[in-house]
């Protein structure tokens, strides 16, 4: 579908890239939770990093409003 719409499957759009980073951090978190040697403080650090990444992905990228997915940006209106 993306290849038909934009001519490529991956375009390094900011929303695509930050969504990918979110999935990678989530995968790292799952691995730290399932590995006995990495549980505890390590998984808590990754969970905190993941929480910050989610906020960056949701607010930071949406407020920039650039790229192929600019339809999802917030609009600032002045009255």
N, C-alpha and C positions, 0 to 999 in steps of 0.2 A: 504494500500500500504506500509506504513512504517513498519507495523507488519510483512509483508511478506519479506521485504528487510532486516530489522535489528533485527527482533525477538521481537520488542516491539513498542508501539505507541509513547512513549515518552522516551527519553534516557538521558535527561539533558545535551545534547550537547551544547557547548557555543553559537552557532548560534541559536539553537532552544530557548534557555533560554533568550537570549537578544532580539530575535524577540518577545517572549512572554512579556517581560518587556516593549518593545515598544508599544505593543497593550494595555497593562494595563495603561500606561501613557496616551495614546490617549483616552482611555475610561474615565479616570479621567478628562482629558481636556474637553471632550464633556459634562460630567456631570457638571463641573464648569461653562461652557458656558450656559447651559440650566437652571441652578438654579439661581434665582434672587439674593439670599443672597451671592453667591460666585462669581458673575461676577466682572470684574474690575481687581484689583491687584492680586487676587487669580488665576484667569485664566491666567493672564500674567506670573505668576511664574511657573505654570504648563506647559505653552507653552515653556518657556525658558528651563525648565528641559527636556521636550520632545525633544527640539532641540539638547541639549547635548547628550541625550540618543541615538538619531539617529546617531550622529557622532561616538559615542562609538560603536554602533552596526555595522555601516558600515566600519569604519576604524580600530578600536581597535580589534574587533574580527577577521576581515579578515587578519590583519597583524600578529596575533598570529598563525593562520593557523593550529589549532589543532582540533581534534574531528572527528566526522563522516563526516562532511561537509568540509573537508580540501581542497576539489577541488576548493573552491572559494577563496583561499588565494592568496595574491599577491606574486609574485616571485621576489626576489631581485637577479639580475645578476650583476656580477662584470666582467668588461672587462680588 
